[in-house]
Amino acid sequence: MNEKNQKPKGTSRRSFIKNSALASSFLIVPRHVLGGVGYMAPSDRLNIAAIGAGGKGQSDIINASVNGRERVIALCDVDFSGSAAATVKKFPKAKLYADFRELLDKEKDIDAVTISTPDHVHGPAAKYAMERGKHVYVQKPMTHNIREARMLTQMARDQKVVTQMGNQGGSNPLLNMVQKWVDSGKLGAITKVEVWTNRPVWPQGGQMPAPDPSKKPDALSWDLWLGPSRETPYIPNIHPFNWRGWWEYGTGALGDVGCHLIDIPFRTLDLMYPKAAECSVGSVYSQMWTPDYHPEGCPPSSFISIDFDATDKTKAPLKMTWSDGGIRPAHPDIIPADSDIGGKGSANGVLIHGENGIISTNINDSSPLMPKLYLNDGTTEFGPEVEEMPEPEYGHQRKWVDACKAGFNSKEHKGLTSSFDYAGPMTETVLMGNLAIRSFMLKKENAKGNEEFFGRKKLLWDGENMKITNLEEANQFVTRTYRKGWEM
């Protein structure tokens, strides 16, 4: 392992071992003498910790342990009474923490961490870990806001740490089929992409429940769960899942599944920063101006358009549309009327439109990708209806672990499908949709004393400078306000 690249600050555990005479004499002993075929010396095992041990965090740390090949030495969670309890049982020797800052400050031997928390904690936890030279695997979306994504992308380069975002479908080998169709030029100029989902499948669009400290579970460290968000008494029914529908903590349907779906065209078409975005949302106000969607929460449905400049893959400027809440695009004439578009039941999907045909494919995670090519001349090519997954989640976590061992400049790191160099700009594009949604609800008092919405326009984006150029008020959503002690 390239120690210089792996541990930019301080002396690493393995550097110390390698430089000691005692360790040197130990390491020259053949491995088969120590433990038989497949034995790994302790110095060759990665020390990993999980920040967020329940829910998705459970599978992330289990997959990162590679069937016990690596050592899980610590688990962090704000509530070990829920699904995290099973993770503790899986790794009984791991030390337990409620505060990731305490974990990272005390456990000096940690090499890498998985971060599987609610969205609002992704950025602060990843920053804290990378500042201490730890490799990081962060669940999607990579961050809660655009500024955090830009910051972490650069920090990973500066700290020379190995990174991966948890959009495991990026490691799905069937994406190569979609890429080959695009690269072959069969579609001709590509001008439109349609992406849609049946999410949300959690409460969204209404008013946030009122705080009620009397209902807080004894095992939950509520203040640590809040993390960088504003201080508030315990809110029932937010933890452990329903936080997704509130901007203070989550990123809505886009943050949940957009990093899977938008990943497909973003990756295969070599997209980068968008240049404009606009949106509309469902159930904002009735004719009597009675609010039934509250701006602090994500809307029950939305429709978003995002514009991109031409790339070598598209050959033309591109418009990408996103719709959620069960709204899906019209069924293209080129696809048989009785056939699904996207995935099963047409519930989620991606349509890539070219002048010569369409690629139809599905959610890019553990569900079948099922890529299908339809050309105007009647030619079709289909991927498998049922795909095989030879290892959990296409080996997305294991490949990250292997890259951690190989080092920052290794081919293993360069071969990762969602290192921050890629995941950062892709996450920014996903979050641009949320910026448009939140700007849509901006309102102020006009000269007549009536409230009017003033953010309902096409927003022009300067990606290099990370700024909306034609509506200054929208730039407040590029970042967030952080609670003292949790600043980025």
N, C-alpha and C positions, 0 to 999 in steps of 0.2 A: 504493500500500500504506500502511496506517496504521502508521507507524513507531513511534508511542507504544505501540500495542498489541502490535506484533510483538516489539520489543526493550525490555523493561522495565528492563534494567540496562545502563548504559554507552552509548557512542555506536556505532551500527551502521555497517557498511560503507556501506550506501546513504545513510544520513543524512550521512555525511562527503562522499560524492560529490555529493549534492544541494546541499550548502552550500558547495562549492568553486566558485570562478568558472570554473575550467577545465572542470569537469564540466558546469556550466550551459551554457557555450557549446557543448559537445559534444552535449548532449541536445536542443538545439533543431533539430539537423539531422534532416530527415525520414528515417524508417526506410527508405523505399524507395531513398533515395540510398545508404544504408550497406550494404544487403544484400538488396534485392529484397523481393518479397511474402513475408510470413511471418517476416521477420527479426526477432529479438529482440535489443535492445541488451544488452550484458553485464550492465548494472545491473538488468535485468529478469529475469535468470535466477536461480533459487534455487540456492544452494550446499548440497548434501546430502552427508551421510556415512552409511555403513552400519556399524552395530555388529552384527556377525554377517553375514558375506558369503557363506557357503556354505549349502546346503540351501534352506530357505524364504527365507533372507536374500537369496539370489540373485534370485529373482523379485520380492521386495519392492523392492529397490533398482533393478532394471531397470524395473519398472512405475512407480516414483516418478520415474525420469528422463524419463518420457514421450517415449520415442523420441529421446532426446538433446536435448529441449527445455530440460531443466534440467541443471545442471552437477554431476557427482559428483566431489568433490574429495578424498575420503579413504575408505578401507576399513579396517575393524578386524576381525580374527579371530584366534583363538588357534591356528589351524592353516591355513595357506595351501596346504598340500600336497593337500588334499582337494577337495571341490566348489568351495571358494572360489577355487581357481586359475582356473576358468573366468570368475569375476566379475572377477578381476584382468585377464584378457585382454580382457574387454568394456570395461573402463575403465582403459586403460594409463597414463593421466596421473594417476590417483588416488594419493595418498600412502598407504603401508601402515603400520598400527599393530597391535600385539598387545593393548594395554591401552587401553580406551576412555577412561580418565581422562586418559592422556597425550594422546590424540587431541583431546579436548575442551578441554584446557588449552592446547595448542599451536596448533590450527587456529582462529584467531579469526574467520575469515570464514564459518564454518559457520552456516547459517540453520536447518537442520532435520536430524534424524537418523531413520533407520529402525533399530529394535532387534529383531533376530531371533535371539536367543540361546536357550539352554536356560532353562526357566521361572525358575530360581532367580536369574538375573541380570537379569530384566526390571525389577524394582523399583529396584535400585541404579543401573542404567544410566539409566533414565528420570529418576530423581531428580537424578542428576549433570548430565544434559543440561538439564532444566528449570531448575535452579538457575542455569544460565548463559544463560537466556533462549532456549533452542533449542526449536523445535517438535518434537514427537515422534510417531512412528508405532511402536506396540509390538505385537508379535505376541501372539496369544491363548495362554493367559489373560493378562490385563493384568499380573497379579502372581502371586507364589508363595503369598501368604497374604492374609487379609482386611484386616489392618491396613495392609499396603502399598497395597492398592487404595483404601482410605479416604484415606490420606495423599496419594497421587498425584492423586486426584480433586480434593482441595482445593488442592493445589499448582498444578495447571494453571489453576485460577481465579485464584489469587493472582498467579501469574507472567504471566497473560494470554498463554499460549501455545496454539497450535492442536494438538489431539491427535486421534488415531484409533487404535483397536485393530484388529488384523488378522483380525477375523471378517468376511471379505469378502462372505459371503452376506448380511450386513445391507444391502448395496447392491443386492441382487437385486431388480429391479422386480416379479417375481412375488410378492414379499411383499405388495405392494399388494392382490393378489387375496385373500389370507388376511385382511388387515386389513379389507377391505370386507365380507367375510362376517361377521367378528366385529362390526363397527360396525353392520351392518344389523339385528342382533338376531335373525337367522334361527335361531341356535342356542338362543335363550332363555338362561336362567341357565346359566352355565358353572361346573361344580363339580369337574371332574377333567381333568388333563392327564397323559398317559403318554409318556415319552421313553425311548428305548433305543438301544443301539449294539452292534455286534459287536466293538468294541475291548475289550481291548487286542490289538494285533497285534505286540507286542514282549514280551520276557521280563518276567514279572510274577508275584509271589506267592511266589517262593522266596527263598533267602538271597542277599545281595549277594555277588558274587565277591570273593575275597580280594585285597588289594593285591599288586602285583608290579611294583616299579619297573623291573625289568630289561626289561619289555615295553613301556615307554613309547616311542612314536614320537618320533624326534628333532625333528620339526617341531612337535610339540604343546607349547604353553606350559601345562602342567598346573596350575600354581599360579594362573594367571589364569583358567583354565577353572573351577576351584573357586570363585573369587570369594568370595561371602559365606558359603559353606558351610564346615563344619569342615575343618581341615587334615588331610589324609590322603595317604599315598603313592599313586602311580598305581594305579588300578583298571582292569584290562583289560575291554574290551567294554562300557564305559559310554558313552564318546564314540565316534561323534558322535550316536547315536540312542537307545540303550537306557537312558539316564538317566531316561526318562519314568516308569519303573516304580518309582522310589525317591523317598521323600518328601524326602530331603535336596536333591534336584535337580529333581524333576518333580512333577506333579500328577495322574498317572494318566490313565485314560480320560476322566474328567470334564474335566480341564484340556485334554486334547487335542481332544476333539470336543464336549464339553458346551457350549463357548462358541458352537458352530454350532447345535446342536440346541435347547438351552434358550433361545437367543436368540429363536427363533420365538415361543413363547408369552410369554416375558418382554416382548418388544417389543409384540406385538399386543394383549396383555391389560393393558398398563400396570401390570405388577407392580413391586413395590419390595422392601424388605427382607422376608424370610420371618419367621415368628413361631415356628416349631418345625421340628425335623428329627429323624429316627431312621433307623436302617439295620440291615441284616444283611449279612454277607459270606460268600462261599463258601470252602470248604477252610480253615477256621481250625484245627480240631483234630479228629483222629480219635477214636474211642471209647477208644483206649488213651492219649489225651492226648499223642500224638507231634506236635510242631509241624510242620506242612507249609505254613504261611504265617507269614512273619516280619513283625513290626510295623513294621520300618524300611522295608518295601516295600509298595506298593499291592497289594490282594488280586486274585486271578485273576477274581473276579466280585463284584458287589455289588448290593444293592437298597436304594434310599433313598426315603423319603417326606419331602416338604417342604411345610409348610402356609403359606398366605397369607391375609391378610384380603381381604374383597371389594373390588373396584374398580368404577368406573363401567362397565368393559367386561365383567366377569364377572357382576355383579349378585348374587354369592353368594361365601361363603368357598370357597377353592380348595385342593385337594390335588394336588400334582405328584409323580409317581413317576419315578424314574430307575433303569434297570437296565443293566448292562454285562456283558461276558464272554459274550455270545451269548444272554443271557436276555431274552426279549421278552414283551410282554403278550399276553393271549388275543385271538384274532381276534374283533372285534365282530360280532354277528349281522347288523347293518345293512349290513355290507360283504360282498359276495359271497365265498363261501368260496374260490373259485379266484383271487381278486384279491389282490395284494400289499397289505399295510398299510405305511404309510411309504414307503420307497424300494424299489428293485429287490431282489427276494428277501426283502423285509421285514427286511433286515439292520440298517438304521438307520431311525429315524423318530420322528414326533410324532403323537399323537392328541389332539385337543382335543374333549372331551366336553361337549355341552350337553344340556339337557332335550329339545331337538327334533332332535338329530342330532349328527354328528361331522365334524370336519375332519381329514383324513389328509394328511400331507405328509412331506417327506424331509429329509435332511441339508442344511443351509443353507450350502453353500460352492460349490465348482465342480461338484458333482454336480447332476443335474436335481432341481429342487425338487418338481415334479409335484404341486401342491396339488389336493386333491379334497374336495368337499363332498357328504355323504350325509345327507339328511333323512328323518325317520321317515315322512313322507307319500309317499316314493318319489322325490322330487325329487333330482337330482344335478347338480352343476356341476364340470367338470374343467378344470384348466389344461393347457398343452401337455405332451405326453410328452417331447418334445425341445425344450429351450429354446435360444434363440440368445444368445450372449454377444458383443455388438458390440465390446467392448474387454476387455483382460485383467482377470479377476476383477471384472467389473462396474464398472471404473474406480475401485475402492475407494482405491487409492493416489493416482491422479491427482486425485481430488476433494479428498483431503487436501492435496496440493501446491497446488491452486488456492486452497484456504482459507488456507493459509499466506501466500500472496501477498496475499490480500484482507484479512487481519487478523483479530484475535480477535473483534471485534464485528460481523463481516460476516455477511451472509446465507449466504455459502458455508460459513462455520464452523458457523453454526446449522443448516445443512442436512446436515451430516455425520451418517451413521447410527450411528457408534460413537465419538463423542468421549467423553472420560472422564466427562462428566456422565451419560452413559448406560452406558458400558462399565464404570464403576466399580461401581455397584450390581449390574449383571448378573454381573460377575465374582465379587462377594461371594456371590451366591446359588449360583453354581457351586461355589465353594470351601467353602460351608457343607456341601455333601455330603461333601467330604473331611474336614471337621472331625468330622462324625458318624462316618465310617469310622474315623478315628484314635481317637476316644473309645471306640468299640466294643471296642478292644483294650486299654483301660486295665485293669490288674489290681493287686491288692494282697493282702497276707496277712491272713486273717481271724483271729478269736479262737482258732480251733483250729489255727492254724499252716498252714492250706492256702491256696493262692492262689485268688482268685475274681475274676471280671470284674465291675466295678462301674459301667462306663460304658454298659451296655446298657439304655438307657432313652430315652424321648422327651426331647430336649434343647430347652429353652425359650430362645428367642433375643430379646434386647433389641437391636434393630437400631440405634436411635439411639445407644445407649451401647456398642454393639459388644461384647456380653457374653452368655455363657450364664449364666442366672440360677439353674439348679437343679443344676449340677455344676461347681464351681469348677475342678476339675482339667482340664476340657475347654478352658478358656480359654487354656491354654498353646499350643493349636494356632491361635489367632487370629493369632499372630505367630510368630517363630522366633528362634533365637540366631544372632547375626551374628559372623563372624570379625573380628578387629581390623583396622581400616582399610576395612571394607566396611559399616559400620553405617548404618542408616537412622534 
